Amino acid sequence: MSVNSLSPPTSPSATKPQHSCLECKRLKRACDKKLPCGKCARANRTCEYKDPSDDGLFSPISSARDIHSMTIGTLLEIHHNKQKVMDAVSLYFGGANTWFTIVERASFEAHLESTWDDLSAETSVVALCMALVAQPPNQKQSKGMSDATYTSVKSALSAVQSELPMSVPLLQAELLVAMYEFAHSMPQQAYLSLGRCFQMTRAFGWHNAAFWSSAQAAEPAVLRQLKLYSILWWAIVYVDCLLNIAYQNQSYPMHTADLAPFSVIPRPEAFDQHFLASVPLQFGAAAAAAPNQQAALQDPHGDVIDGIVFPEATSAWYLGLVLQQLSNPTLVPDLDSKALSEKIWQHARCTASARWRAGDRNAAVGTDLIALLKLNQPALFGGLGAMIPSCVVDNHHLDLTHDEAARGIIRTVIDVIHDKADGLAKSGDRLRRGAIDPCWAFAMCYAALLLVSHGDGALQDAAWLDKVCDLRAALDKVALRWKIAERYCESVKIALENRHSAYNLSA
């Protein structure tokens, strides 16, 4: 319900509102709950109340005077007041943003604080989506789609998109929703959200080489924008790859499967040479020449775009190449599997050993391990195995065949994942905050399924069953934070039951 401040006084018999008007609630001021209230009347503004009969999904929409008041109404409907909004945003930055760093913390928090009294729809909806990713799932529901908060945020985002032109904040909001949908086992919704993200990047011109060609001569402000655009593109590739491997459903083909944007859009570290705050992560020979890398923080200025380090971009690049090679080897006919495995190992090891101010970039490490399993899995079936990196095999083992060496790398990766699963059981606080990437749920499931199928065969692992049980237990814990782990846990359970059934039949 809304009342213009210039309208005649209402009848004394009118029902007095039970709550403060929306403006007084937003500004955190006392409201006399008249129609209109005294403060709105003195300020000559429209006085709006939430109508109790409008409770539900569309109450902020039906009472709003424009798209900006609608989104702030939705934000307050869910989070009640400014402090709780700020707390939800901080929770995101302390959790998911440590591995899904697609929003610059310093500028966003400052902008949210300085414009709170006149918050734009774009800022409100990004805050809504950040808070959505930051919150644990509703354990009473089987999927996030049943969560009223998700439905309200999704509706608010759709309303903003229908009223305002495409923008980077709306791309960030859509990408956050896509990550939430993937992590909470909503593949169809995630696929559609990623499609909108992909089409926005095309509309922005990011797929054209000319868009990036002037980067070397650009001003610092432009370079910061280009680095953010690069981060967003590779974050899209990252989620797209995870969705593809999680479901392997031909109904959800990868949006980013075309190699052209891979070769056109630079990775974020290409811009770091222009910023003193950035310390690019070194790999291989460069890492050996930088002995202080492990001693110094890798991201001491990670709250600003200049200092953001996003190793997940390189991990997404590697996983994308592997998936493309497996789906159509003619796309990359000259791909050297041995060299690629070597590079992926180096990236995973350097990322894991580096010191990070916020989090541990476990998303990049987990994605690298998944890529290595994917690249080498054909060796379990007796063909096309990639060569294990020389850094993993002792010199006296270098005469192993490609397939034998590939099976060795699979065993090594599974052991790393198993050790990580054990650590997850002891990191409840980080998991609750969302600081553990849901890609680890797939990595644990993948490792468990390979052990069930090949543990006492090609992988020659006498402890395969114990490891599978450990991985299932870890998946149960991850499912308390990311619902997709429930699906993975069920897959492992079914595979193990089928294995036992087949064994009993053959006995």
MOKA-V341084 format. One record per backbone hydrogen bond with DSSP energy under -1.0 kcal/mol. NH is the residue of the N-H (numbers start at 1). CO is the residue of the C=O. E is the energy in kcal/mol with one decimal. If there is no record, write none. Layout:
nh:co:e
NH:CO:E
NH:CO:E
//
This chain:
nh:co:e
3:47:-3.4
7:4:-1.9
14:11:-2.3
22:48:-3.2
25:21:-2.4
26:22:-2.5
27:23:-2.5
29:24:-2.6
41:37:-2.2
42:38:-2.5
43:39:-1.9
45:40:-2.2
47:3:-3.0
49:1:-3.3
54:51:-2.4
55:52:-1.4
59:56:-1.2
62:58:-2.6
63:59:-1.3
70:66:-2.0
71:67:-1.9
72:68:-2.0
73:69:-2.0
74:70:-2.2
75:71:-2.6
76:72:-2.4
77:73:-2.1
78:74:-1.8
79:75:-2.6
80:76:-2.1
81:79:-2.3
85:81:-1.8
86:82:-2.7
87:83:-2.4
88:84:-2.1
89:85:-2.3
90:86:-2.4
91:87:-2.1
92:88:-1.7
93:89:-2.3
94:90:-2.0
95:92:-1.2
97:92:-2.3
98:95:-1.9
99:96:-1.9
100:96:-2.4
102:100:-2.0
106:303:-2.5
108:104:-2.0
109:105:-2.7
110:106:-1.8
111:107:-2.4
112:108:-2.8
113:109:-2.0
114:110:-2.5
115:111:-2.0
118:115:-1.9
124:120:-2.3
125:121:-2.5
126:122:-2.0
127:123:-2.3
128:124:-2.3
129:125:-2.1
130:126:-2.6
131:127:-2.4
132:128:-1.8
133:129:-2.0
134:130:-1.9
135:131:-1.3
141:138:-1.7
146:143:-1.4
147:144:-2.2
151:147:-2.0
152:148:-2.5
153:149:-2.7
154:150:-2.8
155:151:-2.1
156:152:-2.4
157:153:-2.5
158:154:-2.2
159:155:-2.3
160:156:-2.3
161:157:-2.5
162:158:-1.6
164:160:-2.6
171:167:-1.7
172:168:-2.7
173:169:-2.4
174:170:-2.3
175:171:-2.3
176:172:-2.2
177:173:-2.1
178:174:-2.3
179:175:-2.2
180:176:-2.2
181:177:-2.8
182:178:-2.5
183:179:-2.7
184:180:-1.5
185:182:-1.5
186:181:-2.5
190:186:-2.5
191:187:-2.7
192:188:-2.1
193:189:-2.4
194:190:-2.7
195:191:-1.8
196:192:-1.8
197:193:-2.0
198:194:-2.9
199:195:-2.3
200:196:-2.0
201:197:-2.0
202:198:-1.7
203:199:-2.4
204:200:-2.3
205:202:-1.1
206:201:-1.9
208:205:-1.6
211:208:-1.1
212:209:-1.0
215:212:-1.6
218:215:-1.2
223:219:-2.4
224:220:-2.3
225:221:-1.7
226:222:-2.6
227:223:-2.4
228:224:-2.1
229:225:-2.6
230:226:-2.4
231:227:-2.4
232:228:-2.5
233:229:-2.5
234:230:-2.4
235:231:-1.9
236:232:-1.9
237:233:-2.1
238:234:-2.1
239:235:-2.3
240:236:-2.6
241:237:-2.6
242:238:-2.1
243:239:-2.5
244:240:-2.0
245:241:-2.4
246:242:-1.9
247:243:-1.5
248:244:-2.3
252:249:-2.4
263:259:-1.7
264:260:-1.3
265:261:-2.5
270:267:-2.3
271:268:-2.1
274:271:-1.7
275:272:-1.7
278:275:-1.0
286:283:-1.4
288:284:-1.7
289:285:-1.5
290:287:-1.3
293:290:-1.9
296:292:-2.1
298:355:-3.7
302:299:-1.6
304:301:-1.6
313:310:-1.9
315:311:-1.9
316:312:-2.6
317:313:-2.1
318:314:-2.4
319:315:-2.7
320:316:-2.7
321:317:-2.0
322:318:-2.4
323:319:-2.6
324:320:-2.3
325:321:-2.5
326:322:-2.4
327:323:-2.1
328:324:-2.4
331:328:-2.3
335:332:-1.8
340:336:-2.6
341:337:-2.6
342:338:-2.1
343:339:-2.2
344:340:-2.5
345:341:-2.4
346:342:-2.2
347:343:-2.4
348:344:-2.6
349:345:-2.8
350:346:-2.6
351:347:-2.3
352:348:-2.3
353:349:-2.0
354:350:-1.4
365:361:-1.5
366:362:-2.7
367:363:-2.3
368:364:-2.2
369:365:-2.2
370:366:-2.1
371:367:-2.3
372:368:-2.1
373:369:-2.1
374:370:-2.6
375:371:-2.6
376:372:-1.8
377:373:-1.7
379:376:-1.8
380:377:-2.4
381:378:-1.5
382:379:-1.4
383:378:-1.5
392:389:-1.7
397:394:-2.1
398:395:-1.4
400:397:-1.8
405:401:-2.6
406:402:-2.6
407:403:-2.2
408:404:-1.5
409:405:-1.9
410:406:-1.9
411:407:-2.1
412:408:-2.1
413:409:-2.6
414:410:-2.6
415:411:-2.1
416:412:-2.0
417:413:-2.6
418:414:-2.7
419:415:-2.5
420:416:-2.2
421:417:-2.4
422:418:-1.8
423:419:-1.6
424:420:-2.0
425:421:-1.3
426:423:-1.3
427:424:-1.6
431:427:-2.1
432:428:-2.5
433:429:-2.1
434:431:-1.1
435:430:-2.6
440:437:-1.8
441:438:-1.2
442:438:-1.1
443:439:-2.4
444:440:-2.4
445:441:-2.2
446:442:-3.4
447:443:-2.4
448:444:-2.3
449:445:-2.7
450:446:-2.2
451:447:-2.0
452:448:-2.5
453:449:-2.2
454:450:-2.8
455:451:-2.4
457:454:-1.2
459:454:-2.5
461:455:-3.7
464:461:-1.5
467:463:-2.1
468:464:-2.2
469:465:-2.2
470:466:-2.2
471:467:-2.5
472:468:-2.3
473:469:-2.1
474:470:-2.1
475:471:-2.2
476:472:-2.0
477:473:-1.3
478:474:-2.4
479:475:-2.2
480:477:-1.2
481:478:-2.0
482:478:-3.0
484:183:-2.6
485:482:-1.8
486:483:-1.7
488:484:-1.8
489:485:-2.7
490:486:-2.2
491:487:-1.9
492:488:-2.1
493:489:-2.2
494:490:-2.5
495:491:-2.3
496:492:-2.4
497:493:-2.3
498:494:-2.6
499:495:-2.0
500:496:-2.3
501:497:-2.5
502:498:-2.5
503:499:-2.1
504:500:-2.5
505:501:-2.1
506:502:-1.7
507:503:-1.2
//
